[in-house]
Amino acid sequence: MLGENNHHSNKRPGRYLEYAMIALAIALAALIVIFVLNYRTIRHAAVTSARQSWLTAFLHNHGPLGAADISYVHSWMTFDYVNRLFALPPDYLKTKLAITDARYPQLTVSSYASHSHLNLATIMSNLDDAIRAYFAASSTAI
């Protein structure tokens, strides 16, 4: 009988260890999921912020961009930001691109494409064409 009690008491620490390992594995899995979700958000915000900071610094040193600088336009930019980059009239792009979204100009180009179910590459091309047309019209008016 003494041997039986010893046998049960040896199993008990093993079970607690097993339960502790399972609990740790579940906690670790949950932390990994939380980390991955937060990492994506932080990474996206940091990339966007870095691009905006670079362009803001560029503008402070050089003033408005011209038609030759179309390559600086990216889909993460708001229409307001594009207007400021190129010193466009506030409603120029809204009119030229026939944008009816009430969030204009505080709407990113990619959000506009997504919500309107339009091809982003086509929107970017149309945006580039609209900016070029503005500068072409401005240069002929002078």
Stockholm file with secondary structure:
# STOCKHOLM 1.0

chainA/1-142         MLGENNHHSNKRPGRYLEYAMIALAIALAALIVIFVLNYRTIRHAAVTSARQSWLTAFLHNHGPLGAADISYVHSWMTFDYVNRLFALPPDYLKTKLAITDARYPQLTVSSYASHSHLNLATIMSNLDDAIRAYFAASSTAI
#=GR chainA/1-142 SS CHHHHHHHHHHHHHHHHHHHHHHHHHHHHHHHHHHHHHHHHHHHHHHHHHHHHHHHHHHHHHCSCCGGGGGGCCTTSBHHHHHHHHTCCTTHHHHHTTCCCTTTTSSBHHHHHHHHTCCHHHHHHHHHHHHHHHHHHHHHHC
#=GC SS_cons         CHHHHHHHHHHHHHHHHHHHHHHHHHHHHHHHHHHHHHHHHHHHHHHHHHHHHHHHHHHHHHCSCCGGGGGGCCTTSBHHHHHHHHTCCTTHHHHHTTCCCTTTTSSBHHHHHHHHTCCHHHHHHHHHHHHHHHHHHHHHHC
//
